[in-house]
Amino acid sequence: MTDVFCILHPASTAACIAIAKVAPGHTISTSDLAVMGKSLAIALRFSATLKQPLLGFCFERYSQRCDCVLANIEGVKRISNVHFRIYISDQGGAITLEDQSTNGTLVDDILLRSEKHVLQQGSLITLIMTPSEENIKFVVQIPQYEGEYKRQYHQNLDDYVKRLERLRQPDVKRITPAQEDRGVADVVS
């Protein structure tokens, strides 16, 4: 569990439908939600194998470049090719959302258009749809760890930051988290 740094809980029916196509590796079961017979939320993990690790978790409507596909509800066409991304910033390790959409993303009632916003416990992320009853909403949960779990969390965070630093180096072989755990240093395309 200390691998999870952020959880996005669906806060609207449209969000429950939207996460139906999110890959199982990016979801977590919760006891608070019942979505089509399943209890799901989106879990952002340090160990996730991302399509573009230096960008963090990308959310969009197509799977070509994104990590979390937000399925369109029938007739709703307002989810952008790349709607937003969530990543851990280099400055202080803050969990940050950056809007990359055409229509913008609301975070805590602030409309972002190609802007960044630091997420807090309980932040509300809203993808604005037409009609507004179809708005896709998520509530942010940032796990709070104590004792040994807190130490493990910070070790996972340090390992994650080091992995990103290595990826930024042009002559370093790129490996996935799973390969790193096994000590494999194959080049990843």
C-alpha positions as CSV (number, residue, x, y, z in Angstrom):
1,M,0.0,0.0,0.0
2,T,2.9,2.4,0.6
3,D,3.3,2.3,-3.2
4,V,0.2,4.4,-3.7
5,F,0.7,8.2,-3.5
6,C,-2.7,9.4,-4.7
7,I,-6.2,7.9,-5.1
8,L,-9.0,9.4,-7.3
9,H,-12.4,8.4,-6.0
10,P,-15.3,8.8,-8.5
11,A,-17.6,11.5,-7.2
12,S,-20.2,11.4,-10.0
13,T,-22.0,8.7,-11.9
14,A,-20.2,9.8,-15.0
15,A,-16.8,9.3,-13.2
16,C,-17.9,5.7,-12.3
17,I,-18.6,5.1,-16.0
18,A,-15.5,6.9,-17.1
19,I,-13.1,4.6,-15.1
20,A,-14.7,1.4,-16.4
21,K,-11.9,1.2,-19.0
22,V,-9.0,2.1,-16.7
23,A,-6.5,-0.7,-16.7
24,P,-6.6,-2.9,-13.6
25,G,-3.1,-1.9,-12.7
26,H,-4.3,1.6,-12.2
27,T,-7.3,0.8,-10.1
28,I,-7.9,-0.1,-6.5
29,S,-10.9,-1.6,-4.8
30,T,-12.5,0.4,-2.0
31,S,-15.2,-0.4,0.4
32,D,-16.9,3.0,-0.1
33,L,-17.8,2.7,-3.8
34,A,-20.1,0.3,-5.7
35,V,-19.5,0.7,-9.4
36,M,-21.4,-1.7,-11.7
37,G,-20.9,-4.5,-9.2
38,K,-17.3,-3.5,-8.5
39,S,-15.7,-1.1,-6.0
40,L,-13.1,1.0,-7.9
41,A,-11.0,4.1,-7.7
42,I,-7.9,5.1,-9.6
43,A,-4.7,4.5,-7.7
44,L,-1.5,6.4,-8.8
45,R,1.5,4.2,-7.8
46,F,5.2,4.8,-7.7
47,S,5.8,1.4,-9.4
48,A,3.4,1.9,-12.3
49,T,4.8,1.2,-15.7
50,L,3.8,4.4,-17.6
51,K,3.8,5.1,-21.3
52,Q,5.7,8.4,-20.7
53,P,7.2,8.2,-17.2
54,L,8.6,11.7,-17.2
55,L,5.1,13.1,-17.8
56,G,3.5,11.1,-14.9
57,F,0.0,9.7,-15.3
58,C,-1.7,11.0,-18.4
59,F,-5.6,10.9,-18.6
60,E,-7.4,11.1,-22.0
61,R,-10.0,9.4,-24.1
62,Y,-7.7,7.2,-26.3
63,S,-5.1,4.6,-25.2
64,Q,-2.3,5.5,-27.6
65,R,-0.4,7.9,-25.3
66,C,-2.2,7.8,-22.0
67,D,-2.1,5.6,-18.9
68,C,-5.7,6.1,-17.8
69,V,-8.4,6.0,-20.5
70,L,-11.4,7.9,-19.4
71,A,-14.2,6.3,-21.4
72,N,-16.6,8.7,-23.0
73,I,-20.2,8.4,-22.0
74,E,-22.4,7.9,-25.1
75,G,-22.8,11.2,-26.9
76,V,-20.3,13.0,-24.7
77,K,-17.3,14.3,-26.7
78,R,-15.5,16.7,-24.4
79,I,-12.7,14.5,-23.1
80,S,-9.5,15.7,-24.9
81,N,-6.9,13.5,-26.5
82,V,-4.7,14.4,-23.5
83,H,-7.0,16.0,-20.9
84,F,-4.7,16.3,-17.9
85,R,-1.7,14.7,-16.3
86,I,-0.9,14.1,-12.6
87,Y,2.7,13.9,-11.6
88,I,5.0,14.5,-8.6
89,S,6.8,17.9,-9.1
90,D,10.5,18.3,-8.8
91,Q,10.0,21.1,-6.3
92,G,9.2,19.6,-3.0
93,G,7.4,16.5,-4.3
94,A,4.0,18.0,-4.5
95,I,1.3,16.0,-6.3
96,T,0.4,18.3,-9.3
97,L,-2.3,18.3,-11.9
98,E,-1.5,20.0,-15.2
99,D,-4.4,20.7,-17.6
100,Q,-3.7,19.9,-21.3
101,S,-7.2,20.0,-22.6
102,T,-9.2,22.1,-25.0
103,N,-12.0,22.6,-22.6
104,G,-10.1,23.0,-19.4
105,T,-10.3,21.1,-16.1
106,L,-11.8,22.4,-12.8
107,V,-9.8,21.8,-9.7
108,D,-11.3,23.1,-6.4
109,D,-13.6,25.4,-8.4
110,I,-10.6,26.9,-10.3
111,L,-10.8,26.6,-14.1
112,L,-7.4,25.5,-15.4
113,R,-6.4,26.0,-19.0
114,S,-2.9,24.7,-19.7
115,E,-2.1,25.5,-16.1
116,K,-0.8,23.6,-13.1
117,H,-2.5,23.1,-9.7
118,V,-1.1,21.4,-6.6
119,L,-3.6,18.7,-5.4
120,Q,-4.5,18.6,-1.7
121,Q,-6.4,16.0,0.4
122,G,-10.1,16.3,-0.7
123,S,-9.4,18.3,-3.9
124,L,-12.2,18.0,-6.4
125,I,-11.2,17.4,-10.0
126,T,-14.0,18.1,-12.6
127,L,-14.0,17.5,-16.3
128,I,-16.7,19.8,-17.7
129,M,-19.1,18.0,-20.0
130,T,-22.2,19.0,-21.9
131,P,-24.8,18.6,-20.4
132,S,-23.4,19.4,-17.0
133,E,-25.1,16.3,-15.4
134,E,-22.4,14.4,-17.3
135,N,-19.5,16.1,-15.5
136,I,-16.8,13.7,-14.5
137,K,-15.8,14.3,-10.9
138,F,-13.1,12.8,-8.7
139,V,-12.2,13.5,-5.1
140,V,-8.5,13.3,-4.3
141,Q,-7.2,11.2,-1.4
142,I,-3.6,11.5,-0.5
143,P,-2.7,8.5,1.8
144,Q,-1.2,9.5,5.2
145,Y,1.2,6.9,6.4
146,E,2.6,6.6,10.0
147,G,5.5,4.7,11.6
148,E,7.1,2.0,9.5
149,Y,4.7,2.7,6.7
150,K,5.8,6.3,6.5
151,R,9.4,5.2,6.2
152,Q,8.5,2.7,3.5
153,Y,6.5,5.4,1.6
154,H,9.4,7.9,1.7
155,Q,11.8,5.1,0.5
156,N,9.4,4.4,-2.4
157,L,9.2,8.2,-3.2
158,D,13.1,8.4,-3.1
159,D,13.4,5.4,-5.4
160,Y,10.8,6.9,-7.8
161,V,12.6,10.3,-8.0
162,K,15.9,8.5,-8.6
163,R,14.3,6.5,-11.4
164,L,13.0,9.7,-13.0
165,E,16.4,11.3,-12.7
166,R,18.0,8.3,-14.5
167,L,15.5,8.6,-17.3
168,R,16.4,12.2,-17.8
169,Q,20.0,11.2,-18.4
170,P,20.5,10.8,-22.2
171,D,23.0,7.9,-22.1
172,V,21.5,5.8,-19.4
173,K,19.7,2.5,-20.3
174,R,16.0,2.8,-19.5
175,I,14.4,0.0,-17.5
176,T,11.0,-0.6,-16.1
177,P,10.3,-0.8,-12.3
178,A,9.8,-4.5,-12.6
179,Q,13.2,-4.9,-14.4
180,E,14.8,-2.7,-11.8
181,D,13.5,-4.9,-9.0
182,R,15.0,-8.0,-10.7
183,G,18.3,-6.2,-11.5
184,V,17.7,-6.4,-15.3
185,A,19.2,-3.6,-17.4
186,D,17.7,-4.2,-20.8
187,V,16.9,-1.2,-22.9
188,V,13.1,-0.4,-23.0
189,S,11.8,1.0,-26.3
